[in-house]
Each structure stands twice: as structure tokens, then as C-alpha cells.
């Protein structure tokens, strides 16, 4: 008696077979993922992301997650009646604000992601850049208050967790020389941590497909030199500029490649790492 095989199962098996070279390539690799955007506020998207990260750990990749939380911070500031002031369009982070930022990022957001990782069968551990002196910072701009730029990353705690097959979840907070808590842009923090770890990949999950050319077409791969030229020519503009700047800084710091990709797409991390086509825009030096 023959048994009918579901075509979807055949397709899944074929996909796994074709993914083998990439699975082998990333065995033991460190991949830093910046998680943020709309996916953080959606339970199904959060669960899907968590399964992808747990799968990476299961097949031998060392994932490290750095997360944002801007909308949640804004909501909490509003609920607490804390009004924000702005300088050149950027929020001033005073003492009251930075306390809320720490509460939301290290508490509410961080533990929600840890919970999702654990529910998916992994072992997640939440921390911030203040833990074990992970991310020492300078004040970015005195006018903006307690906002930091990473100056030194001490990745020892991350390596310890990864050696124990625990997935680190990092809230983008740092500390100044005097111990003051500093709020750090999530992309910037992810780039600094990736450089500190000498990561094979930095994946910047965002709400757009990636970098597009002057005709609006997605660019599959770019070099740092091409990024610089596209920025100079005004093709890369607006919110994409800080992301590409993070990518260039990370590569200068020793990260092998950076990918800017759409975190709203299902299984975005898996598509990027384990398919030949990839997802988003890969940025790396010319080979």
C-alpha cells in the first residue's frame, strides 16, 4: 500500500536539502539581530521571531538579540504625564525620561522577548548594556541629555551565555564613566555589540525591505563605497541614513557583513541566512 505524501512536506524537505551548504557555513557563527519596529507589538509576529531565533540556536548558530522599544517608551511617558522637549527634532532625555526608558526597555520589553524565546523552547536571558560593564558610553550631545554613544564593549558576559547555549536579549542602555544610565539608539547599540563580538552577521530588522536605488528597486548587495556614494547623491536619505551608517561603522569594527531587511516578513532571518537569494540588502566589502 502506497502512502500519499503531502506536496508541502516535499517542498519543505527540498528547502532543507538546498539549505545545507548555508547551514554548514553558519555553524558556530555569531549573528547579532536588531529587533524592533511593528513586529514587537504583534503577538504572532513576536512568536514567529522567537521561533526563528530558537531555531538558529538549535542548529549551531549563536544568536544575540538587541531590541528597541520606542513606541512602548512613548506610551509610558504619556501615561505618566511626562512631557518631552525636543532639540533639532530629537527628544531630550532628562533624568525622569531616562528612568522611564530603563524601566520599559529592561523590564517590560526585554522580559516579553525573553518570555517568547522561552515559550518557543529556547533559553533566553535578559540584560542591558549596564550589566557586567557590557557597554560603556560617552554622552552623545549635552543638549540631548542622557543619550549615549558606545565607546567600549566588553563582550565577556555574552560569550559566557553563548557558551552555555543561552540566548542573550539586550536592552540598549549603557553607562557613563560616572555610572549614569544612558539611552542608546538600538541600531547603534547592535552595531557596537556586533563589532565587539566580531560577529559574522549583523541583521538590522526594520519596517522596509532594504536599501533601494533611485528607481525604487531593492538593492540585493552593496559595498561600503556604494553606500557612501548613494548617500552623497541623496538616494539614501531620511531614516535609512542612520541604518547604513550603523552598517558601515560595524563593518569598520570587524563585522563581516550587515543586512538591512524587513522584519515584518515571515521568517526574515531564516530567509536571509539559509537561502541563496537572501532577503533585504547585504552590505559588505568587495570580495
N, C-alpha and C positions, 0 to 999 in steps of 0.2 A: 504494500500500500504506500503510495507516494503522499507526501505532505506538501501542501501549497505553502510557499514562502511569501510572506508579505513583501511587496516591492520596496516599501520604506526600509525594511530591515536590510535588504540587499544594498540599497543606496547608502545606508549608514555604514555597513561593512566595507563598502568600496571607499567611502570617505576616510575611514580609519586606515585602510591599507595605503591610500595615497598620502596620508599624513605622516607615515612612518619616518621618512627622512627628516622632517621638521621636528618630530617628537624626539628623535635621536639628537638632533642639533641642539635642542634646548634642555637636554638632560643635565641637571646640575646648574643651569644658568640662573642668574638673579634678574628678575623682572620687577621693576617698580611701576606701580599703576596709580595714576592720579584719578580718583573717583569723585565725581561731583555732578552738577547740573541737575536736570529734571529727574534723572533716574533715582536720585537719592530720596525723592519724595513719593515714589511709587513702590508699593509693597511688592508687586510682581516683578518689577524691574530690579529691585534690591535682591530678591530671592534668586533671580536668574544670574545676576552679577556674582552673588556669593557662591553659587554652584560652579561657575566658571573658575573662580579663584581656588576653590577647594579641589577642582579637577586638576588645575595646574600643579598644586602641591602633591597630589596623588601620583602624578606621572613624573615627578622628579624635578620640577621647576621650583625655584624659591621665590614666591611672590611676596612683595611688600606693598601694602596699600597706604597711600597718603590721601586723605579726604578733605573736602571743603565743607561748607555749611552756611554760606552767605544768606540764603533765604530764611533759614531757621534762626540765624542771629537777628536778622531784621525783624522777624516776627516777635522774638522775645523782647527786643528793645522796645517795640511798640507796646507790648503787653505790660511792660514795667514802667512805661511812661518816660523813658529816657530819650530825650531829643538829641539828634545828631547835628553837628555842624560840619561844613564841608569847605575844603580849600582846593581851588582849581578842580572841582568836581570829585574830589576824593574825600572820604569820610575821615574826620579827625577821631582818633581812638584815644579818648581820655581814660582816666582810671576807672570810672564807672562802666564805661563801654568795654574795656579790656577784661573786666571781671565777668561781664555777661558773655563775652566771646569765649573765655576759658570754660565757663560753666556749660555753654551749649556745645562747643566743639569736643571738649574732653569728656563731657558727661553724656548729654542726650544723643548727639550724632555718633560719636565714637562707639558707644556701647550698643547702639542699634545695629551698626555694621558688624560688630563682634558677635552679637546675638544671631544675625543672619548667617555668618560664617559657621558658627557652631551648629545651628539648625540644619545646615547643609552637610554636616558630617565632618567638618574641619575643626581645627583648634586655633581660635583667634585670640590674640592678646592685644588689648588697647593701651596705648601710651601716647604721650605728646613729646614734642621736641625738648621739653624740660626734663624728662626722665633720663636718668643716667647721663646727664650732660650731653644729650644727643645733638642738640642744635644750638650752638652759641651764636648770638646775633649782634649786629650793630644797629643802632637806631637809623631807620631809612631817611627820615626827614623830620627835623624837630617840629615843624609846623603841623605834621600829621600825628604827633603824639607817639603812642606806644606801638609803632609799626616797625617790624624788624626786617633786616636783610641778613641771611645766613652768612656767617664768617667762618665757622668751623663746625664740621660734622664729625661726631665721634660714634662710629657705627658699631662699637663693640656689643651693645645690648641687642642690636638687630641680628648680628651674627650668632650670638648665643641662642636667641629664639629660633632662628632658622635651623641651626644645628639640631635643635630639639623637635624639628618639624612643626613648629608653631608659626602661625601667620601673623606678622605684626600689622596693626592698624594704627596709623599715626595721625594725630591731630596737629595741624600746622601752627604750633605755638613754639616760640623759642624763648631764650632768656638773655638778658644783657649782662655785662660784667658785674653790675651791682645786684644781680638777681632779679631785676624787674622782668615781669612777664611781657613778652612782645607778640603781637599778632603778625603772622607771616602769610603772605599770599600762598594759596595752596599749590599752584603750579610752581612757584619759585621754591617752595619747600621740597616738593617732589624732585625737582631738578637737582637741588643741592644734595639731597639724600641719595639719589641715584649716582651722582658723581662720587660721593663719599664711599659708596659700596662698590664702585667700579662696575655698575650694572651692565648687563648685555643689552637690555632694552629699557627705555622709559616710555610708557604708554600714557599719553595725555588724553583722557576721555572728556569729550566736550559735547556741545549740542549742535555741532556742524560736522559735515562729512570729512573735512580736512582743509588743506590749502588749495585754493582754486586759482586758475590763471586769469588773464584779462578777459577771456571769453566765458568765464564761469565754469570751466571744466575742471574736475578734480584732478590734481596732480598726484600721480602714484608715488613718485620718488623725486626728491630734491637734494641738492648738495647745499652745504652752508653758504657757498659762494652765490648760488642761485637765489637762496633766501634773501641774502643781503641785497642783491640787485632788484629783486621783486619788491622789497620794502622801499628801496630808494626810488623806484619808479612809481610807487603808490599803489601797486597791485595788491600787496599785502598791507592791510590797513585796519584801523579800529581794534576790536578785541582780539584779532588774530596776531597783532604785533607782540603783545607780551608772551603769547604762547610760543611763537617762533623764537623770541629772544631767550626764553627758558630753554628751548631745544638747543640753540647754539651754545649757550653757557654750559649746558650739561655735556655736550659733545667735547667742548674745550676742556672740561673737567675729567674726561676719561670714559664717559658713557659711549658705548659702541654705536648706538643708533637710537633715534627718538621717533615715535609715531604719534601724529595727531589724528584722532579718529572719533567717530560718532558713538558716544556711549549709549545712545538711545537704541542703537541697532542690536537685536538679539545676538548674544554670543560674540560680541565685537572682539574681545581679547583673543578668543579661540580662533576666529577667522583670520586675525592678523598674524598670529604666531604659527598656525598649523596648516594654512593653505598657501599655495604658491601665489595666488592672486593677492592675498593680504587684504587689508582694509585701511582706509584713510591714506595719509601721506607719510611716507617713510623719509626721514631726514638723516643723512649720514655722509661722511666724507667720500669723495670719489675713490673708487677701487682701482 
